[in-house]
Amino acid sequence: MTSLTNPPLLNQDPYSEANLLDPYGWQQEMRDLAPVVRLEKYDAYAIGRYDEIRTVLRDPVTFDNTAGIGLANLKKPGSWGRKPSAFSEVADQEHARNRGVMTRIISPVVIRKWRSDFERQGKETIEELAGRREIDGVRDIAEAFILKALPGAVGLKITREQMNISADLNFNQLGPNNDLLAAALKRAEPHMEWYNKQLTREGLVPDGVGAKIYEAADQGLIPEEVAPEMIRAFLRAGMDSTISSISAALHYMALDPKQWEAMRANPEKARAAFEEATRLETPVSISYRTTSRDVDMSGYAVPAGSKVAVWFGSANRDPRRWDNPDIFDIERDTMGHMGFGDGPHVCLGQNIARMEADVILTMLANRFKKIELIGKPEYKIVNAFHGLKSLPLRFVD
């Protein structure tokens, strides 16, 4: 690797409060600087360009996931006791086994059967908005709907507070050991015993996804101790990112009434609105890999054993891949966006998320003529997640 160039230093802290709230300026700087940059503060490398990120995600041999998809190396001291994900942080054979079991449990046939239940829950969510002049698009629509729909399908009962605490802990654990993580651990501590009990056989409602995972353990398809980790991973991945993308779609269509009108004129565009929002405001913003050998990354040297961060949100705004990447356009062809990742560890529940979004956005388009932004949206501050905390809206009949 002596003939290669060392990646330049990026003089930005991706985990500063300002950069977490508004990541797009520093991500452009990262893309413009080089195909791969050095984050000296975190002893890691970072990639923001679409093609290089796709290369990393599609080569799990060179870019190993088993050392953790967060900044901490799970094979070394300093991982803060976090358990590896049963899907995204396990070796090939184990990953194929767990993913195969889950794919059968949430097959397209199963998801289609869920749709009628989700439509009923979507209708209830919208009926609860009747007569209200001010609505929080995050709390009153996206969160309210997903909390009605997904936990029941999994077989869990979880409150809004518990959901948000779990999400903050999950995504903060993927970043540095900073004040955000310390605060998330403190908030989660009183709830962890309850949460872990919910993932046991006794804590689950019969016939849900969780119960079927335990049935797979009974059949010898997975070890029983893996079952609660599979449930945990599926629930975490299936709620927060979907809530964020639905909220983002509402936000952008409130900013541009023509986009809302286009969806109303053709409600089949609800799916397109969700995909475009996921591209433009990618919720799961970052994932790490660890190099298993010395790597030539587009002419730059990345040594073996290095943590390499791929920023999905940066790839999804890379002008090398997208025309007018900072513009929300439901007519855009979003095929290939990385809002659900890429490669063998692409999001397992992405079709559930699409179905959920299609249900609620279609119903809103059919019900309301206009959507208006009536205040300043507020974003969450989380290490590895980008999403709205509040979205003040008015819907007009």
C-alpha positions in Angstrom: 0.0 0.0 0.0 3.1 2.3 -0.1 2.1 3.7 -3.5 -1.4 4.8 -2.3 -2.3 8.1 -0.8 -3.2 8.4 2.9 -6.8 9.8 3.3 -7.0 13.4 4.2 -8.2 14.5 7.6 -11.8 15.8 7.9 -11.8 18.7 10.3 -15.4 18.0 11.4 -16.9 16.2 14.3 -19.9 14.2 12.8 -21.1 13.7 16.4 -21.3 17.4 17.4 -24.7 18.6 18.2 -24.7 21.0 15.3 -23.7 18.3 12.8 -26.2 15.8 14.1 -29.0 18.3 13.8 -28.0 19.4 10.3 -25.6 16.8 8.7 -25.7 17.9 5.1 -23.1 20.6 5.1 -20.3 18.6 6.7 -21.3 15.6 4.5 -20.9 17.6 1.4 -17.5 18.6 2.7 -16.6 15.0 3.3 -17.7 14.0 -0.3 -15.8 16.9 -1.8 -12.6 16.2 0.1 -11.9 12.6 -1.0 -13.5 9.2 -1.6 -12.4 8.3 2.0 -11.4 10.6 4.8 -9.8 10.2 8.2 -11.7 11.0 11.5 -8.7 11.4 13.7 -10.7 12.0 16.9 -12.4 8.7 16.6 -9.5 6.7 15.1 -11.7 5.8 12.1 -12.2 6.4 8.4 -15.4 7.7 6.8 -16.9 7.4 3.3 -19.7 9.7 1.9 -19.8 8.9 -1.8 -22.3 6.6 -3.3 -20.1 4.3 -5.3 -17.6 3.7 -2.6 -20.3 3.0 0.0 -21.9 0.5 -2.3 -18.5 -1.2 -2.7 -18.1 -1.5 1.1 -21.6 -2.9 1.7 -21.3 -5.5 -1.0 -18.0 -6.9 0.2 -18.6 -8.3 3.7 -15.4 -10.3 3.5 -13.1 -7.3 3.2 -15.4 -5.0 5.2 -16.4 -7.2 8.2 -19.6 -6.5 10.2 -18.9 -8.9 13.1 -16.7 -6.4 14.9 -19.9 -4.2 15.1 -21.7 -1.8 12.9 -21.1 1.0 15.5 -17.9 2.9 16.3 -16.9 0.5 19.1 -15.1 -2.7 18.1 -17.2 -5.5 19.7 -14.1 -7.8 19.6 -12.2 -5.4 21.8 -12.7 -3.8 25.2 -14.8 -0.7 25.0 -18.1 -1.9 23.4 -20.0 -0.9 26.6 -21.6 -4.3 27.0 -23.8 -4.0 23.9 -25.0 -7.3 22.5 -24.4 -7.9 18.8 -27.4 -7.7 16.5 -28.8 -11.1 15.5 -28.9 -9.8 11.9 -26.3 -7.1 11.2 -23.4 -8.2 13.4 -23.1 -11.9 13.0 -21.0 -14.1 10.8 -22.1 -15.3 7.3 -23.6 -18.7 8.3 -25.3 -17.4 11.4 -26.6 -14.4 9.5 -28.0 -16.6 6.7 -29.7 -18.9 9.2 -31.3 -16.1 11.2 -32.3 -14.1 8.1 -33.7 -17.3 6.5 -35.9 -17.9 9.5 -37.1 -14.3 9.6 -37.8 -14.2 5.9 -40.1 -17.1 6.1 -41.9 -15.6 9.1 -42.5 -12.3 7.4 -43.1 -13.5 3.9 -44.9 -11.4 1.3 -48.0 -13.5 1.9 -47.9 -12.6 5.7 -47.3 -8.9 5.0 -50.3 -8.8 2.6 -52.5 -10.4 5.4 -51.3 -7.7 7.8 -52.4 -4.9 5.5 -56.1 -5.1 6.4 -55.2 -4.8 10.1 -52.9 -1.9 9.4 -55.6 -0.2 7.3 -58.0 -0.4 10.2 -55.4 1.0 12.5 -54.6 3.8 10.0 -58.3 4.7 9.9 -58.4 4.9 13.7 -55.3 7.1 13.7 -56.9 9.6 11.3 -60.3 9.6 13.0 -58.5 10.6 16.2 -57.4 13.8 14.4 -60.9 14.9 13.7 -61.6 18.5 14.6 -58.1 19.3 15.7 -56.6 22.4 14.1 -53.0 21.7 15.2 -51.4 18.3 14.8 -47.9 17.0 15.5 -47.1 15.0 12.4 -44.6 12.9 14.3 -46.5 12.2 17.5 -50.1 12.3 16.3 -49.6 10.5 13.0 -46.4 8.6 12.4 -45.8 7.4 16.0 -49.4 6.9 16.8 -50.0 4.8 13.7 -46.8 2.7 14.0 -47.5 2.1 17.7 -50.9 0.8 16.8 -49.6 -1.4 14.0 -46.2 -3.0 14.4 -45.9 -4.0 18.1 -49.1 -5.9 17.9 -47.9 -7.8 14.8 -44.7 -8.6 16.7 -46.7 -9.6 19.8 -45.5 -6.9 22.2 -47.1 -4.1 24.2 -45.0 -1.0 24.4 -45.7 2.6 25.3 -44.6 5.6 23.3 -42.1 6.5 26.1 -40.6 3.0 26.2 -40.3 3.0 22.4 -38.5 6.3 22.3 -36.2 5.4 25.1 -35.3 2.1 23.4 -34.7 3.8 20.1 -32.4 6.5 21.6 -30.4 3.8 23.4 -30.1 1.6 20.3 -28.8 4.4 18.0 -26.7 6.2 20.5 -24.9 3.0 21.2 -23.7 2.9 17.6 -21.7 6.1 18.0 -19.0 7.3 20.4 -19.1 6.9 24.2 -20.3 10.5 24.6 -22.8 12.4 26.7 -25.6 11.3 24.4 -24.9 7.7 25.1 -24.5 8.3 28.9 -27.9 10.1 29.0 -29.6 7.3 26.9 -28.2 4.6 29.3 -29.5 6.5 32.3 -33.0 7.0 30.8 -33.2 3.3 29.8 -32.0 1.8 33.0 -35.4 1.7 34.8 -37.0 0.1 31.8 -34.5 -2.6 30.9 -35.8 -5.4 33.2 -39.3 -4.9 31.9 -38.1 -4.7 28.3 -36.1 -7.9 28.5 -39.1 -9.7 30.0 -41.2 -8.7 27.1 -38.9 -10.6 24.8 -39.4 -13.9 26.6 -41.9 -16.5 25.6 -44.1 -15.5 28.5 -44.0 -11.8 27.7 -45.2 -12.3 24.1 -48.7 -12.3 22.7 -49.5 -15.7 20.9 -49.4 -15.8 17.1 -47.2 -12.7 16.6 -43.8 -12.6 15.0 -42.1 -13.1 18.3 -44.0 -16.3 19.1 -43.2 -17.6 15.6 -39.5 -17.0 16.2 -39.7 -19.1 19.4 -41.5 -21.8 17.3 -38.5 -21.8 15.0 -36.3 -22.4 18.0 -38.5 -25.3 19.1 -38.0 -26.7 15.6 -34.2 -26.5 16.0 -33.8 -23.9 13.3 -32.2 -21.4 15.7 -30.8 -21.6 19.2 -33.3 -20.5 21.8 -31.0 -17.8 23.2 -31.0 -16.1 19.8 -34.8 -15.7 19.7 -35.0 -12.6 22.0 -32.2 -10.9 20.1 -33.9 -11.5 16.8 -37.1 -10.0 18.2 -35.2 -7.0 19.6 -33.4 -6.3 16.3 -36.6 -6.6 14.2 -38.6 -4.3 16.5 -35.9 -1.7 16.6 -35.4 -1.7 12.9 -39.1 -1.7 12.1 -40.3 1.2 14.1 -38.1 4.2 14.4 -36.9 4.5 10.8 -40.4 4.1 9.4 -41.7 6.8 11.8 -38.9 9.1 10.7 -39.5 8.6 6.9 -43.3 9.1 7.2 -42.7 12.3 9.2 -40.2 13.5 6.6 -42.6 12.9 3.8 -45.2 14.9 5.5 -42.7 17.7 6.2 -41.6 18.0 2.6 -45.1 17.9 1.2 -46.1 20.6 3.6 -43.2 22.7 2.3 -44.2 22.1 -1.3 -48.0 21.9 -1.8 -47.5 20.7 -5.4 -46.1 17.4 -4.1 -49.1 16.9 -1.9 -51.4 17.7 -4.8 -49.6 15.2 -7.0 -50.1 12.5 -4.4 -53.7 13.4 -4.0 -54.2 13.2 -7.7 -52.6 9.8 -7.8 -52.6 8.1 -4.3 -50.4 5.3 -5.8 -47.6 7.9 -5.4 -47.7 7.5 -1.6 -45.1 4.8 -2.0 -42.9 7.1 -4.1 -43.3 9.9 -1.4 -42.0 7.5 1.2 -39.1 6.3 -0.9 -38.1 9.9 -1.7 -38.3 10.9 1.9 -36.2 8.0 3.0 -33.6 8.9 0.4 -33.6 12.6 1.3 -33.8 12.3 5.1 -32.2 8.9 5.6 -33.1 7.9 9.2 -30.4 5.3 9.9 -27.6 7.6 9.0 -24.5 5.6 9.5 -23.1 2.1 9.7 -19.5 0.9 10.4 -17.4 -2.0 9.0 -13.9 -3.2 10.0 -11.4 -3.9 7.3 -10.1 -7.5 7.3 -7.1 -6.5 5.1 -5.3 -3.5 3.7 -7.6 -1.8 1.3 -7.2 0.4 -1.8 -10.3 2.6 -1.7 -10.3 4.5 -4.9 -6.5 5.2 -4.7 -6.5 5.8 -0.9 -4.9 3.5 1.7 -7.1 2.1 4.5 -5.1 -0.3 6.8 -6.4 -3.7 8.0 -8.2 -3.5 11.3 -9.6 0.0 10.6 -13.1 1.1 11.5 -14.8 2.5 8.4 -18.0 4.5 8.6 -20.4 4.7 5.7 -22.9 7.5 5.8 -26.1 6.4 4.0 -27.6 9.9 4.1 -24.5 11.3 2.3 -24.7 8.6 -0.4 -28.3 9.5 -0.9 -27.4 13.1 -1.6 -24.3 12.4 -3.7 -24.6 14.5 -6.9 -22.4 11.9 -8.6 -25.5 9.6 -8.3 -28.5 11.9 -8.2 -29.7 14.9 -10.1 -30.7 17.8 -7.9 -30.1 15.6 -4.8 -31.3 18.1 -2.2 -34.8 18.5 -3.8 -37.8 16.4 -2.7 -39.5 15.1 -5.8 -42.0 12.2 -5.8 -41.6 11.8 -9.5 -37.9 10.9 -9.0 -36.7 7.3 -9.7 -35.3 6.4 -6.3 -34.2 2.9 -7.3 -30.9 2.2 -5.6 -31.2 4.6 -2.7 -29.5 3.4 0.5 -32.2 4.3 3.0 -32.5 0.6 3.8 -28.8 -0.1 3.3 -27.4 -2.3 0.6 -25.7 -5.7 0.1 -26.3 -8.9 2.1 -27.3 -6.9 5.2 -29.9 -4.8 3.6 -32.9 -4.1 5.8 -34.9 -7.2 6.4 -38.2 -5.4 7.1 -38.2 -2.8 4.4 -41.3 -4.2 2.7 -43.2 -3.9 6.0 -42.1 -0.3 6.3 -43.2 0.4 2.7 -46.6 -1.1 3.4 -47.1 0.9 6.6 -46.2 4.1 4.9 -48.4 3.4 1.9 -51.3 2.7 4.1 -51.1 5.9 6.2 -50.0 8.3 3.5 -52.7 7.1 1.1 -55.4 7.5 3.7 -54.2 11.0 4.5 -54.1 12.0 0.8 -57.7 10.7 0.3 -58.9 12.5 3.4 -57.3 15.9 3.4 -57.0 18.5 0.6 -54.1 20.4 2.0 -51.3 20.1 4.5 -49.7 23.2 6.0 -46.6 23.7 8.2 -47.6 25.9 11.1 -44.4 26.1 13.1 -40.7 25.1 13.2 -40.0 21.4 13.1 -37.6 20.1 15.7 -35.0 17.3 15.1 -33.8 14.6 17.5 -30.1 14.7 18.6 -29.0 11.1 18.3 -25.6 9.6 17.4 -26.6 7.4 14.5 -30.1 8.5 13.6 -31.5 11.5 11.8 -35.2 12.2 12.3 -37.8 14.7 13.4 -38.9 15.0 17.0 -41.9 17.3 16.3 -43.6 18.5 13.2 -46.4 21.1 13.7 -49.0 20.8 10.9 -52.5 21.7 9.9 -54.6 19.5 7.7 -57.4 21.1 5.7 -60.5 19.1 4.6 
